[in-house]
Amino acid sequence: MNSVRTYMLLLYAAFLSLTSGAQEAGGRVMLRHALTYVGKPYTAHTLEVNEEEQLVVNLEEVDCTTFVEYVLAQSLAETDGDRFEDYLRKIRYRNGIIDGYTSRLHYLTEWIASGVQNGFIEDLTALHSPDTLSIRLSFMSTHPEAYRHLKDSPANRQRMKAIEERLSGQTVHYLPKEKITDEGYPWIQSGDILCITTDIPGLDVVHLGLAYYQNGQLQLLHASSSKKKVTFSSGSFAEMFAHNPSWTGVRVLRLKRH
């Protein structure tokens, strides 16, 4: 099957999902914008192109985080007519202020808390799942060689370590992997944000994407590093955990309409 036909079939399946009565308004907005990215290439480190931290907008190449950020910013801008760049800045940076590399919300724990505080998203797992995990962050400061703006900057490493210490120790709700089913849950809707938690020491979340129901199965719409593009999971979201042993569960978020 050629790629154009595959793409059209995926769009048609998504349209059927969108027009089902069970879909909520916020999810429709998120999913409609997300579908425009299907097939676009996965490219890592697109935010690391400048020496000084700037607001980068690259809608043609995304990783798992920038894909969700762009879709969320576009969806928020649509609901109240505000500027896309203004929302993106508030989503991506602490207090919406760009003040160097460490002002970016690198850890999803802080990214989520910021979005909830700003009224962009609501934490559905905090409402629906009694299971919790304790946050312990240290990965970036202890692996500076993996980050261009940390490896050659002791000052940035120190600032990042302070951020990690500030965020560590808090408890957050999540849905453990053993409770994630092929069919999903009624409280998880297409277009919700799925943030996958991990047991990798010093990290909180290793991947994220959007929930998508097809044929009664919960799947993941995401920027895939292995498939090198924005695509749908080949099986259910639950099945992905069997192939990723470091994945421990998921935090579920939803666009909060104004």
GIRA-V27339 format. One record per backbone hydrogen bond with DSSP energy under -0.5 kcal/mol. CO is the residue of the C=O (numbers start at 0). NH is the residue of the N-H. If there is no record, write none. Layout:
BEGIN
co=(CO:CO)
nh=(NH:NH)
END
This chain:
BEGIN
co=(1:2:3:4:5:6:7:8:9:10:11:12:13:14:16:19:23:24:25:26:27:28:29:30:31:32:33:34:36:39:40:40:42:44:53:57:59:61:62:63:64:65:66:67:68:69:70:71:72:73:74:75:76:82:83:84:85:86:87:88:91:92:93:96:99:99:100:102:103:106:106:107:108:109:110:111:112:113:114:114:115:119:121:121:122:123:123:124:130:132:134:137:138:142:143:143:146:146:147:149:152:153:154:155:156:157:158:159:160:161:162:163:166:169:171:173:174:175:176:178:180:181:184:186:188:191:192:192:193:193:194:194:195:195:196:196:199:201:201:203:206:208:209:210:211:213:216:216:217:218:219:219:220:221:221:223:223:227:228:228:229:230:235:236:236:237:238:238:239:240:243:245:247:248:249:250:251:251:252:253:254)
nh=(5:6:7:8:9:10:11:12:13:14:15:16:17:18:19:22:27:28:29:30:31:32:33:34:35:35:36:37:39:229:42:61:45:47:55:60:40:42:66:67:68:69:70:71:72:73:74:75:76:77:78:79:80:86:87:88:89:90:91:92:104:95:96:98:98:102:103:93:105:109:110:111:112:113:114:115:116:117:119:120:118:255:123:253:126:126:127:128:173:171:168:141:142:145:146:150:149:150:151:152:156:157:158:159:160:161:162:163:164:165:166:167:169:134:132:175:249:178:179:180:183:217:187:188:191:210:194:252:195:208:196:250:205:206:247:248:202:137:138:197:195:193:220:190:218:216:213:218:236:211:221:232:209:223:230:227:228:41:223:230:38:221:239:239:240:240:241:242:242:243:246:198:176:196:174:194:123:124:192:121:256)
END
